[in-house]
Amino acid sequence: LRHFRAEYERHISQKRCDAFVCRQLVGAPCHAACPTGTEPWRYIAHLARGEYEEAYRAIRETNPFPSVCARVCDHKCETHCRLGTTGGEAIAIRELKRVITERVDPSTYQPPRAPANGVRVAVVGSGPAGLTAAHHLSLLGYAVTVFEAESQPGGMLVSGIPAYRLPREVLRREIDSLFDENMTLKCSSALGRDFTLDSLAGEGFRAVFLALGAHKSRQLGVDGEDAVGVLPVMHFLKAFNLFGEELAHGRVGVVGGGNSAIDAARVALRQKGVECVTIFYRRTREEMPAFKEEIEAALAEGIKLVTLVAPTKVQSRDKRLT
């Protein structure tokens, strides 16, 4: 209790074992590893029998975004797949999910709905958290209004993930399937600019769920990073994905080794006026947290990777990057 209190309490309150060793709690490791509680073994069994709609329902019961996760999930289920951890090769669970989602239209899933109870709830933000909350509240009979600061719903799904990884028509179809007569969407409505918590209460909303997202990038923490020409990755991706703005030109350097860094590099390479793109990462390629297939795709496209280097200073002249 002194050293592992949080882990102990998760065993008691959430019935989860992060070490995957408590047989009474873990069951199938792929199921226990999934943050949404999806049962891979169940939908894979349906898939093996050609029961695509049953397989889709097994996924959709706990996850409102099957098509999204079939493309961009970090598939912890595969990391803990028993076949993979006992010397064999893990089952390609995410790819099997994609097989299912490409054969079943999201609109075919009709979850049970409670009668309308007349209680109004506001959800601020239409990313994965906001839409999930709004969808489940709607199923429970609440009248939900979703407020979104941008011109379209999706949050980081649309502003942070490039279309070549998550096609917009796939995302739009999945989001549309979540809305029903209990849900209202108001885009271009930002908290603090167009409404406040007090104004929502005055309009009769009994509860407010804040799902504002994390749209700010981490700072490098070095001198000169505020120079013109140094772009935070979220700002760069959002400008391109939402507004079609091409902010990269000439020789482009990307600092970092996660999926956002790889996305930024591959997006930059697709912009006019870009000569070359180089990713700089402080550790080895094997230690990069980005998906292996994304790293391989970036290298295949001609992006250069330099490892075991870290920035110490950003050099500039007249406050512009040199």
C-alpha positions as CSV (number, residue, x, y, z in Angstrom):
1,L,0.0,0.0,0.0
2,R,2.9,2.4,0.7
3,H,4.5,1.9,-2.8
4,F,1.7,0.7,-5.0
5,R,-1.4,2.3,-3.6
6,A,-2.9,3.4,-7.0
7,E,-2.3,0.0,-8.6
8,Y,-3.9,-1.7,-5.6
9,E,-7.0,0.6,-5.7
10,R,-7.4,-0.1,-9.4
11,H,-7.7,-3.8,-8.5
12,I,-10.4,-3.1,-6.0
13,S,-12.4,-0.3,-7.6
14,Q,-11.9,-0.9,-11.3
15,K,-11.2,-4.7,-11.2
16,R,-8.1,-4.1,-13.4
17,C,-4.6,-5.6,-13.1
18,D,-2.1,-3.5,-15.0
19,A,0.6,-6.2,-14.7
20,F,-1.8,-8.8,-16.3
21,V,-1.0,-11.4,-13.7
22,C,-4.2,-11.7,-11.6
23,R,-6.2,-14.5,-13.4
24,Q,-9.4,-13.6,-11.6
25,L,-9.3,-10.1,-13.1
26,V,-7.5,-10.4,-16.4
27,G,-9.3,-13.2,-18.2
28,A,-8.3,-12.8,-21.8
29,P,-5.3,-10.4,-21.8
30,C,-6.4,-8.7,-25.1
31,H,-9.7,-7.8,-23.5
32,A,-8.1,-6.6,-20.3
33,A,-5.6,-4.4,-22.2
34,C,-8.3,-2.6,-24.2
35,P,-9.1,0.9,-22.7
36,T,-12.7,0.6,-23.9
37,G,-13.2,-2.9,-22.7
38,T,-13.8,-4.4,-26.1
39,E,-13.7,-8.2,-26.4
40,P,-11.4,-9.1,-29.3
41,W,-11.8,-12.8,-28.9
42,R,-15.5,-12.4,-29.2
43,Y,-15.6,-10.4,-32.5
44,I,-12.8,-12.5,-34.0
45,A,-14.8,-15.7,-33.3
46,H,-17.8,-14.1,-35.2
47,L,-15.5,-13.1,-38.0
48,A,-14.1,-16.6,-38.3
49,R,-17.7,-17.8,-38.9
50,G,-18.4,-15.0,-41.4
51,E,-20.8,-13.3,-39.0
52,Y,-19.8,-9.8,-39.9
53,E,-22.8,-7.9,-38.4
54,E,-22.6,-9.9,-35.1
55,A,-18.8,-9.1,-35.0
56,Y,-19.6,-5.4,-35.6
57,R,-22.1,-5.4,-32.8
58,A,-19.6,-7.1,-30.4
59,I,-17.2,-4.2,-31.1
60,R,-19.8,-1.4,-31.1
61,E,-21.3,-2.4,-27.7
62,T,-18.3,-0.7,-25.9
63,N,-16.7,1.4,-28.6
64,P,-18.6,4.1,-30.5
65,F,-15.7,4.5,-33.0
66,P,-14.9,1.0,-34.5
67,S,-13.8,2.3,-37.9
68,V,-11.6,4.9,-36.3
69,C,-9.9,2.5,-34.0
70,A,-9.5,0.0,-36.8
71,R,-7.1,2.6,-38.4
72,V,-5.4,4.6,-35.7
73,C,-5.7,2.7,-32.4
74,D,-2.3,1.8,-30.7
75,H,-3.7,-1.8,-30.3
76,K,-2.5,-2.6,-26.8
77,C,-4.6,-5.8,-27.2
78,E,-1.9,-7.1,-29.6
79,T,0.9,-6.1,-27.2
80,H,-0.7,-8.4,-24.6
81,C,-2.0,-11.1,-27.0
82,R,-1.3,-14.5,-25.4
83,L,0.0,-15.8,-28.7
84,G,2.6,-13.0,-28.9
85,T,3.7,-13.2,-25.3
86,T,4.3,-16.9,-25.3
87,G,6.7,-17.0,-28.2
88,G,4.5,-16.8,-31.2
89,E,3.2,-13.9,-33.3
90,A,0.4,-11.8,-31.9
91,I,-3.0,-11.9,-33.8
92,A,-3.4,-8.9,-36.0
93,I,-6.4,-7.7,-34.0
94,R,-6.6,-4.2,-35.3
95,E,-6.5,-5.4,-39.0
96,L,-9.2,-7.9,-38.3
97,K,-11.3,-5.1,-36.8
98,R,-10.8,-3.2,-40.0
99,V,-12.0,-6.2,-42.1
100,I,-15.2,-6.1,-40.1
101,T,-15.8,-2.3,-40.2
102,E,-15.3,-2.2,-44.0
103,R,-18.1,-4.7,-44.5
104,V,-20.7,-3.3,-42.1
105,D,-22.2,0.2,-42.3
106,P,-22.3,2.0,-38.9
107,S,-26.0,2.9,-39.4
108,T,-26.9,-0.8,-39.2
109,Y,-26.2,-0.8,-35.4
110,Q,-29.2,0.2,-33.4
111,P,-28.5,0.1,-29.6
112,P,-31.4,0.0,-27.1
113,R,-32.7,3.4,-26.1
114,A,-34.4,4.6,-22.9
115,P,-37.5,6.8,-23.2
116,A,-36.8,10.6,-23.2
117,N,-36.6,11.9,-19.6
118,G,-36.8,15.7,-20.5
119,V,-33.4,16.5,-18.7
120,R,-31.0,18.6,-20.8
121,V,-27.3,18.1,-20.7
122,A,-24.6,20.2,-22.5
123,V,-21.4,18.6,-23.8
124,V,-18.6,21.0,-24.7
125,G,-16.3,19.6,-27.3
126,S,-17.1,17.0,-30.0
127,G,-13.9,14.9,-30.0
128,P,-13.9,11.2,-29.0
129,A,-14.7,12.0,-25.3
130,G,-17.5,14.5,-26.0
131,L,-19.2,12.4,-28.6
132,T,-19.0,9.2,-26.5
133,A,-20.5,11.0,-23.5
134,A,-23.2,12.6,-25.6
135,H,-24.1,9.3,-27.3
136,H,-24.4,7.3,-24.1
137,L,-26.4,10.1,-22.4
138,S,-28.7,10.1,-25.4
139,L,-29.2,6.3,-25.1
140,L,-30.2,6.9,-21.4
141,G,-32.9,9.4,-22.5
142,Y,-31.2,12.7,-21.9
143,A,-31.5,15.6,-24.4
144,V,-27.9,16.5,-25.3
145,T,-26.6,19.6,-27.0
146,V,-23.0,19.3,-28.2
147,F,-21.0,22.6,-28.6
148,E,-18.0,22.6,-30.9
149,A,-15.6,25.5,-31.3
150,E,-14.6,24.5,-34.8
151,S,-16.7,24.3,-38.0
152,Q,-17.1,20.5,-37.9
153,P,-17.2,17.8,-35.2
154,G,-14.5,15.3,-34.5
155,G,-11.9,17.1,-32.4
156,M,-8.4,15.7,-32.7
157,L,-9.8,13.0,-35.0
158,V,-10.2,15.6,-37.7
159,S,-7.8,18.3,-36.7
160,G,-4.8,16.1,-35.6
161,I,-4.9,12.9,-37.8
162,P,-4.2,13.3,-41.5
163,A,-6.8,12.1,-44.0
164,Y,-4.5,9.5,-45.5
165,R,-4.6,7.7,-42.2
166,L,-8.2,8.4,-41.3
167,P,-10.3,9.1,-44.4
168,R,-12.8,11.9,-43.8
169,E,-15.7,10.1,-45.3
170,V,-15.1,7.2,-42.9
171,L,-15.0,9.5,-39.9
172,R,-18.0,11.5,-41.1
173,R,-20.1,8.3,-41.5
174,E,-19.1,7.1,-38.1
175,I,-19.9,10.4,-36.3
176,D,-23.2,10.7,-38.2
177,S,-24.3,7.3,-36.9
178,L,-24.0,8.5,-33.3
179,F,-26.5,11.3,-33.6
180,D,-30.2,10.8,-33.1
181,E,-33.3,12.8,-32.2
182,N,-32.0,13.4,-28.6
183,M,-28.8,15.0,-29.8
184,T,-28.1,18.5,-31.2
185,L,-24.8,19.8,-32.6
186,K,-23.8,23.4,-32.5
187,C,-20.5,24.1,-34.3
188,S,-18.5,27.4,-34.3
189,S,-19.6,27.8,-30.6
190,A,-16.7,28.2,-28.2
191,L,-16.8,28.2,-24.4
192,G,-15.9,31.7,-23.1
193,R,-16.6,33.3,-26.5
194,D,-20.1,32.4,-27.4
195,F,-21.4,31.0,-24.1
196,T,-20.4,30.4,-20.5
197,L,-21.2,27.9,-17.9
198,D,-23.5,30.3,-16.2
199,S,-25.4,31.0,-19.5
200,L,-25.8,27.2,-20.0
201,A,-27.3,26.9,-16.6
202,G,-29.6,29.8,-17.4
203,E,-30.8,28.0,-20.5
204,G,-31.9,25.1,-18.5
205,F,-29.0,22.6,-18.8
206,R,-28.9,20.5,-15.7
207,A,-25.3,19.3,-16.2
208,V,-22.3,20.2,-18.3
209,F,-19.6,17.7,-19.5
210,L,-16.3,19.4,-20.5
211,A,-14.4,17.6,-23.2
212,L,-12.2,20.4,-24.4
213,G,-9.3,18.3,-25.6
214,A,-5.6,18.8,-25.5
215,H,-4.8,21.0,-28.5
216,K,-1.5,22.4,-27.2
217,S,1.8,20.9,-28.1
218,R,4.7,20.3,-25.7
219,Q,7.5,22.9,-25.7
220,L,11.1,22.0,-26.5
221,G,12.3,23.9,-23.5
222,V,15.3,25.5,-25.3
223,D,16.3,29.0,-26.1
224,G,14.9,30.6,-29.3
225,E,12.0,28.2,-29.8
226,D,9.6,31.2,-30.1
227,A,11.3,32.2,-33.4
228,V,9.1,32.6,-36.5
229,G,9.4,29.3,-38.4
230,V,9.2,27.1,-35.4
231,L,5.7,25.5,-35.4
232,P,4.1,23.5,-32.6
233,V,2.9,20.2,-34.2
234,M,-0.7,20.6,-33.2
235,H,-0.9,24.1,-34.8
236,F,0.8,22.8,-37.9
237,L,-1.5,19.7,-38.3
238,K,-4.6,21.6,-37.4
239,A,-3.9,24.4,-40.0
240,F,-3.5,21.8,-42.7
241,N,-6.2,19.3,-41.8
242,L,-9.0,21.9,-41.0
243,F,-8.1,24.8,-43.2
244,G,-5.8,23.5,-45.9
245,E,-3.0,25.9,-44.9
246,E,0.5,24.8,-46.0
247,L,2.9,26.2,-43.5
248,A,6.0,24.2,-44.4
249,H,8.6,25.2,-47.0
250,G,12.2,24.6,-47.9
251,R,14.1,22.2,-45.7
252,V,11.9,20.9,-42.8
253,G,13.1,19.5,-39.5
254,V,10.7,17.6,-37.2
255,V,11.8,17.1,-33.6
256,G,10.3,14.0,-31.9
257,G,9.6,10.3,-32.5
258,G,5.9,9.9,-31.7
259,N,2.9,9.5,-34.1
260,S,2.4,13.3,-34.2
261,A,5.9,13.8,-35.3
262,I,5.6,11.2,-38.1
263,D,2.2,12.7,-39.1
264,A,3.8,16.2,-39.3
265,A,6.7,14.9,-41.3
266,R,4.5,13.1,-43.8
267,V,2.1,16.0,-44.1
268,A,5.0,18.4,-44.6
269,L,6.4,16.3,-47.4
270,R,3.1,16.6,-49.2
271,Q,3.1,20.4,-49.2
272,K,4.3,22.6,-52.1
273,G,7.7,24.2,-51.8
274,V,9.1,21.6,-49.4
275,E,12.6,20.4,-50.5
276,C,13.2,17.7,-47.9
277,V,12.0,16.5,-44.4
278,T,14.2,15.2,-41.6
279,I,13.0,13.7,-38.3
280,F,15.4,14.2,-35.3
281,Y,14.9,11.8,-32.4
282,R,16.8,11.6,-29.1
283,R,16.7,7.8,-28.8
284,T,17.1,4.9,-31.3
285,R,14.7,4.0,-34.0
286,E,13.6,0.9,-32.0
287,E,12.6,3.1,-29.1
288,M,10.5,5.5,-31.1
289,P,6.9,5.4,-29.8
290,A,5.3,5.9,-33.2
291,F,3.7,3.0,-34.9
292,K,6.3,0.9,-36.7
293,E,4.3,0.8,-39.9
294,E,4.1,4.7,-39.9
295,I,7.9,4.9,-39.5
296,E,8.5,2.5,-42.3
297,A,6.0,4.5,-44.5
298,A,7.7,7.7,-43.8
299,L,11.1,6.3,-44.7
300,A,9.7,4.8,-47.8
301,E,8.4,8.2,-48.9
302,G,11.9,9.7,-48.6
303,I,11.9,11.2,-45.2
304,K,15.2,11.1,-43.4
305,L,15.6,9.9,-39.8
306,V,18.4,11.0,-37.6
307,T,18.5,9.4,-34.2
308,L,20.4,10.0,-30.9
309,V,20.3,13.7,-31.2
310,A,18.4,16.4,-29.2
311,P,18.0,20.1,-29.7
312,T,20.0,22.5,-27.5
313,K,19.1,25.8,-29.0
314,V,17.1,27.3,-31.9
315,Q,19.2,29.7,-33.9
316,S,17.5,32.7,-35.5
317,R,18.2,36.1,-37.1
318,D,15.7,39.0,-36.5
319,K,13.6,36.5,-34.7
320,R,13.2,34.2,-37.7
321,L,14.5,30.7,-37.8
322,T,17.9,30.2,-39.5
